[in-house]
Structure formats: structure tokens, C-alpha cells
Amino acid sequence: MNDMWNRFKSAKTVLFVEWTSPTCRYVVVNTGSESPTIISANSLEIAPNACPAETIHEHLATANISCRHAVVLLPRSDMDISELSFPPATDAEI
């Protein structure tokens, strides 16, 4: 966890997004100081045919907020699940 925080800390500004269609909640955090500082937080309704990333980008641009790093939280039900098949292996190979 500390490694992850150090990566964000060097990023200075990080966007955290939680998207449960059609609502998108976000918080923009300044991580460059000893403790994180919230720059902006809000929720948006995303139109059915709209791109969530573009909608958030436009919203933040109107507030003159930019960030290069984002963490996106998606509901598990929206994730694709892949089934992988592996060839047989001996106990020594595992």
C-alpha cells in the first residue's frame, strides 16, 4: 500500500472515479503534500450514449482542473470475466 501511495504522491494530482451507470462520482486529490488535499469532488449523470471519460474531462476543464493519473472503480458486474485453460502440469511444475 505504501508503494502505491508513493507513486500517487509523485503524481501530484490524481483523479479517483467511481462509476455506476448512469452516475459518476469523483474526487480530485492533491497528493504532493504530507497529507492528501481534496481539490474537487462531485457527482455527474452520464448520458446514455456519452463517453464517461469525455464527460468528466469536460467537467473538470470548466473548473480548470487537470490531472494525468486516474484510478477508476467499476462495479464487479461490469467487468468481463475470462476463462483460461492451462495444459496439464505435474506437481513439480506447479
N, C-alpha and C positions, 0 to 999 in steps of 0.2 A: 504494500500500500504506500509506503514511503517513497519508493521509486516512482510510482505513478504520480504522486503529488509533486515530486521534484521536476518531472517532465512538464507538468502543468504550470508549475511555478516559473519555469523559464519561458513559458509561452506568454506570460503577462496577462492576456485576456482570453478567457475560454467561455464558449457558449455551451450550456447544458440544456438539452431539449428533451422533453417527454411528449411523445406524440401518440394520442389515442384518437383516431379519426372520428369526428372532424376537428377535435380540439387539440391545439398545440400549446403546451406550457413551456416557458423558457426562463432561464436566468443567465445573465452575463456576469461573470465574476472576474475581478482583477486579482490575479494570483501573485503579483510581483512583490508584495509586501510580506511581512511576517505572518499576518493572518489575512484570509481572503476577504475581499470587499465586494459587495453586490453593486454592480453598475446599473443594471436594469433587470426587471422581472415583469412578466406579463403573460397573458394567455390570448390566443388568437383562434378564430374559427377559420379553418381552411376550406375553401370552396371545393366542391366535389371533383372538378377537373383541374384544379390548380396544383402546382408543384409546391409541396410544403417548404422545401429549401428556398425557393424563389420568394415565396410569401414572407418567410422570416427575414430573409436578406433585405427585401424592400422595406419591411417594417423597421428593422434596425438602422437602415440607411437614412430613413426620415429622422431618426433620433441622433444621427451622426455617430453611430456605434459600428465599429468593425472589429472582427476577430478572425484569426487564421485557424484556430483549433476549435473543434466541437466534439461533444460527447452526446450521442443520440440514444435515448432509451425507447425501445419499441416493445409493445405487448408481445408476449410469447406466442400468442395465437397468430401474429402477423409474420412470424419467422418461418422461412422454408426449412423443412426438415429433410435431410438426405439420408438415404440408407446406403451404407457402404458394405461391400462384401470383400473379405480378405481370403486369400488362399489358405488351405490348411497349414498349420505350423506345429512343430514339435514343441514340447515343454521347454527345451533348451533355447529355442528361438524367442520364446515369449518372455 
